[in-house]
Amino acid sequence: MLKICLPLRLQLSLIIVVGAALLKQNSWYCLGVYGAIAFFWAFFILRVPVRKLTGLLGAELIFLSLLALPLGWERASFLLVRSLICLITMNSFLLTLPPHSFGIALKGLPLPAGLKESLLLAGQYLEILLAEVTQMQRSAQLRGLNGTTGWLRYASASMIGALYLRSLDRAERVYAAMIARGYNGMLPVDSTLRPKERFIVLLGCAIALTLTITSYTN
């Protein structure tokens, strides 16, 4: 993984996700460009572990398919591909994030303090969720469910609800521990971008804006 500071990694990931989410429906060409960018970002820049990424995506896509398929095949296919691109981007960021460093990355975003606190707690929950997914995958392997197909069957058949209940209970315990240690919604760290990193963010915003406008003009 290249040496990219945490705030820059987060901001570039958000640019990809927000840009893809704002595309016009059925603008497949622009979505394909975002797909190529997300693939390059995840596998060549962040170098995300493929096995962990595919296992996490499998569980998430089960929920997405249940929500999208009633909308019709044409609309659902675009929504699923767009969601897949967003999930690859953000999951890759989270999977390559050092433990308990989401708050440091979050400090660089120009957002209100209350929203930063909400995002920080959401990021902390996602870290817990990823840990629970890893533990469930290990349990599935011990039960003889090897490979992607076995893991998805195991997750969709009996353990999706248990996953979120266990992770929610653990998240509540973690938050109580944070409060007991003096957490007040802010982290005592400073994280600012250098001029070169700001230029990279502006360039990413310009590319995303161009793709979004193109999707509505074609």
For each residue, the residues with C-beta under 8 A, 3 or more apart:
1: 4 45 46 47 96
2: 45
3:
4: 1 8 9 12 45
5: 8 9 191 193 197
6: 9 10 97 98 101 104 105 108 191
7: 10 11 104 105 106 107 108 109 191 192 193 197
8: 4 5 11 12 108 193 197 200 201
9: 4 5 6 12 13 46 93 96 105
10: 6 7 13 14 93 105 106 108 109
11: 7 8 14 15 108 109 193 201 204
12: 4 8 9 15 16 41 200 201 204
13: 9 10 16 17 41 89 90 92 93
14: 10 11 17 18 109
15: 11 12 18 19 201 204 205 208
16: 12 13 19 20 34 37 38 41 85 86 89 204 208
17: 13 14 20 21 86 89 90
18: 14 15 21 22 208
19: 15 16 22 23 34 207 208 209 211 212
20: 16 17 23 31 34 38 82 85 86 89
21: 17 18 82 86
22: 18 19 212
23: 19 20 27 30 31 34 82 211 212 215
24: 27 30 215 216
25: 75 78
26: 74 78
27: 23 24 30 31 214 215 216 218
28: 31 32 78
29: 32 33 218
30: 23 24 27 33 34 211 212 214 215
31: 20 23 27 28 34 35 78 81 82 85
32: 28 29 35 36
33: 29 30 36 37 211
34: 16 19 20 23 30 31 37 38 85 211
35: 31 32 38 39 81 85
36: 32 33 39 40
37: 16 33 34 40 41
38: 16 20 34 35 41 42 85 86 88 89
39: 35 36 42 43 88
40: 36 37 43 44 45
41: 12 13 16 37 38 44 45 46 89 92
42: 38 39 45 46 48 53 88 89 92
43: 39 40 46 47 48 50 92
44: 40 41 47
45: 1 2 4 40 41 42
46: 1 9 41 42 43 92 93 96
47: 1 43 44 96
48: 42 43 52 53 91 92 95 96
49: 52 53 95
50: 43 53 54
51: 54 55
52: 48 49 55 56 95 130 134
53: 42 48 49 50 56 57 88 91 92 95
54: 50 51 57 58 148
55: 51 52 58 59 133 137 148 151
56: 52 53 59 60 91 95 130 133
57: 53 54 60 61 84 87 88 91
58: 54 55 61 62 148 151 152 155
59: 55 56 62 63 133 152 155 156 160 163
60: 56 57 63 64 87 91
61: 57 58 64 65 80 83 84 87
62: 58 59 65 66 152 155 156 160
63: 59 60 66 67 160
64: 60 61 67 68 79 80 83
65: 61 62 68 69 76 80
66: 62 63 69
67: 63 64 70
68: 64 65 71 75 76 79 80 83
69: 65 66 73 76
70: 67 76
71: 68 75 76 79
72: 75 76
73: 69 76 77
74: 26 77 78
75: 25 68 71 72 78 79
76: 65 68 69 70 71 72 73 79 80
77: 73 74 80 81
78: 25 26 28 31 74 75 81 82
79: 64 68 71 75 76 82 83
80: 61 64 65 68 76 77 83 84
81: 31 35 77 78 84 85
82: 20 21 23 31 78 79 85 86
83: 61 64 68 79 80 86 87
84: 57 61 80 81 87 88
85: 16 20 31 34 35 38 81 82 88 89
86: 16 17 20 21 38 82 83 89 90
87: 57 60 61 83 84 90 91
88: 38 39 42 53 57 84 85 91 92
89: 13 16 17 20 38 41 42 85 86 92 93
90: 13 17 86 87 93 94
91: 48 53 56 57 60 87 88 94 95
92: 13 41 42 43 46 48 53 88 89 95 96
93: 9 10 13 46 89 90 96 97
94: 90 91 97 102 123 126 127 130
95: 48 49 52 53 56 91 92 130
96: 1 9 46 47 48 92 93
97: 6 93 94 101 102 105 127
98: 6 101
99: 127
100: 103 124 127
101: 6 97 98 104 105
102: 94 97 105 106 120 123 124 126 127
103: 100 106 107 120 123 187 189
104: 6 7 101 107 187 189 191
105: 6 7 9 10 97 101 102 108 191
106: 7 10 102 103 109 116 119 120 123
107: 7 103 104 116 187 189 190 191
108: 6 7 8 10 11 105 191 192 193
109: 7 10 11 14 106 116 119
110:
111: 115 116 119
112: 115 116
113: 116 117 185 186
114: 117 118 185
115: 111 112 118 119
116: 106 107 109 111 112 113 119 120 185 186
117: 113 114 120 121 185 186
118: 114 115 121 122
119: 106 109 111 115 116 122 123
120: 102 103 106 116 117 123 124 187
121: 117 118 124 125 175
122: 118 119 125 126
123: 94 102 103 106 119 120 126 127
124: 100 102 120 121 127 128 171 174 175
125: 121 122 128 129 167 168 171
126: 94 102 122 123 129 130
127: 94 97 99 100 102 123 124 130 131
128: 124 125 131 132 167 170 171 174
129: 125 126 132 133 163 164 167
130: 52 56 94 95 126 127 133 134
131: 127 128 134 135
132: 128 129 135 136 163 166 167 170
133: 55 56 59 129 130 136 137 163
134: 52 130 131 137 138
135: 131 132 138 139
136: 132 133 139 140 154 155 159 163
137: 55 133 134 140 141 151
138: 134 135 141 142
139: 135 136 142 143
140: 136 137 143 145 150 151 154 155
141: 137 138 144 145 146
142: 138 139
143: 139 140 154
144: 141 150
145: 140 141 150 151 153 154
146: 141 150
147: 150 151
148: 54 55 58 151 152
149: 152 153
150: 140 144 145 146 147 153 154
151: 55 58 137 140 145 147 148 154 155
152: 58 59 62 148 149 155 156
153: 145 149 150 156 157
154: 136 140 143 145 150 151 157 158 159
155: 58 59 62 136 140 151 152 159 160 163
156: 59 62 152 153 160
157: 153 154
158: 154 162
159: 136 154 155 162 163
160: 59 62 63 155 156 163 164
161: 164 165
162: 158 159 165 166
163: 59 129 132 133 136 155 159 160 166 167
164: 129 160 161 167 168
165: 161 162 168 169
166: 132 162 163 169 170
167: 125 128 129 132 163 164 170 171
168: 125 164 165 171 172
169: 165 166 172 173
170: 128 132 166 167 173 174
171: 124 125 128 167 168 174 175
172: 168 169 175 176
173: 169 170 176 177
174: 124 128 170 171 177 178
175: 121 124 171 172 178 179
176: 172 173 179 180
177: 173 174 180 181
178: 174 175 181 183
179: 175 176 182 183
180: 176 177
181: 177 178
182: 179
183: 178 179
184:
185: 113 114 116 117
186: 113 116 117
187: 103 104 107 120
188:
189: 103 104 107
190: 107
191: 5 6 7 104 105 107 108
192: 7 108
193: 5 7 8 11 108 197 198 201
194: 197 198
195: 198 199
196: 199 200
197: 5 7 8 193 194 200 201
198: 193 194 195 201 202
199: 195 196 202 203
200: 8 12 196 197 203 204
201: 8 11 12 15 193 197 198 204 205
202: 198 199 205 206
203: 199 200 206 207
204: 11 12 15 16 200 201 207 208
205: 15 201 202 208 209
206: 202 203 209 210
207: 19 203 204 210 211
208: 15 16 18 19 204 205 211 212
209: 19 205 206 212 213
210: 206 207 213 214
211: 19 23 30 33 34 207 208 214 215
212: 19 22 23 30 208 209 215 216
213: 209 210 216 217
214: 27 30 210 211 217 218
215: 23 24 27 30 211 212 218
216: 24 27 212 213
217: 213 214
218: 27 29 214 215
